[in-house]
Each structure stands twice: as structure tokens, then as C-alpha cells.
Amino acid sequence: MRKSRFSEEQIIQALRKQEAGTRTADRTRRPGISDQTFYRWKTQVGGLEVSDARKVLIRSK
């Protein structure tokens, strides 16, 4: 399976910035991800810490 371009830390950082009030369109445009990818990340690891997210993302690959 293809390795992600983004680390677990970057994924969590993107989700937290959106939760803090940044518009989703701004959060997806800058790193160059689609809205679908952002919302998939949010479904998979939203609300988790980096160590927990790492476990979830490794299992889903």
C-alpha cells in the first residue's frame, strides 16, 4: 500500500486547526488535500492524540 505524504502529526495538526475555527477550505487548500481526504481523516482520527492516531492509521493501511 502507498505511504501517506503526511505524517500523523500533520494530520492531527490539520484537524485541530479546523476545530479551532479555521475554515475547512483553508485547511485543505494549503497542504493540497481534498475535502474528502480531510473528512476521512476526521472520521478516522478526529479527537485522538498523535500516539493513538498512529495506531489507527497503521491498522487502516
WONORQUI-V285657 format. One record per residue. N is the residue number from 0. RES is the residue in three letters. PHI is phi in degrees with one decimal (999 if undefined). BURIAL is b if it has 16 or more other C-alpha atoms within 10 Angstrom, else e. Layout:
[[N | RES | PHI | BURIAL] [N | RES | PHI | BURIAL]]
This chain:
[[0 | MET | 999 | e] [1 | ARG | -69.8 | e] [2 | LYS | -77.1 | e] [3 | SER | -68.0 | e] [4 | ARG | -73.7 | e] [5 | PHE | -114.4 | e] [6 | SER | -79.1 | e] [7 | GLU | -61.6 | b] [8 | GLU | -63.2 | e] [9 | GLN | -66.8 | e] [10 | ILE | -64.2 | b] [11 | ILE | -62.8 | b] [12 | GLN | -62.1 | e] [13 | ALA | -62.9 | b] [14 | LEU | -67.3 | b] [15 | ARG | -68.3 | e] [16 | LYS | -65.5 | e] [17 | GLN | -68.3 | b] [18 | GLU | -65.0 | e] [19 | ALA | -78.1 | e] [20 | GLY | 122.8 | e] [21 | THR | -71.4 | e] [22 | ARG | -65.3 | e] [23 | THR | -61.7 | b] [24 | ALA | -60.8 | e] [25 | ASP | -70.3 | e] [26 | ARG | -70.4 | b] [27 | THR | -90.5 | b] [28 | ARG | -69.4 | e] [29 | ARG | -62.2 | e] [30 | PRO | -80.7 | e] [31 | GLY | 80.5 | e] [32 | ILE | -113.5 | e] [33 | SER | -85.4 | e] [34 | ASP | -60.4 | e] [35 | GLN | -60.7 | e] [36 | THR | -63.4 | e] [37 | PHE | -59.4 | b] [38 | TYR | -70.5 | e] [39 | ARG | -66.4 | e] [40 | TRP | -59.2 | b] [41 | LYS | -62.4 | b] [42 | THR | -67.1 | e] [43 | GLN | -74.0 | e] [44 | VAL | -127.1 | b] [45 | GLY | -59.4 | b] [46 | GLY | 88.3 | e] [47 | LEU | -95.9 | e] [48 | GLU | -81.7 | e] [49 | VAL | -59.9 | b] [50 | SER | -63.0 | e] [51 | ASP | -70.2 | e] [52 | ALA | -64.6 | b] [53 | ARG | -59.1 | b] [54 | LYS | -65.4 | e] [55 | VAL | -67.2 | e] [56 | LEU | -68.5 | e] [57 | ILE | -67.8 | e] [58 | ARG | -65.9 | e] [59 | SER | -79.7 | e] [60 | LYS | -81.3 | e]]
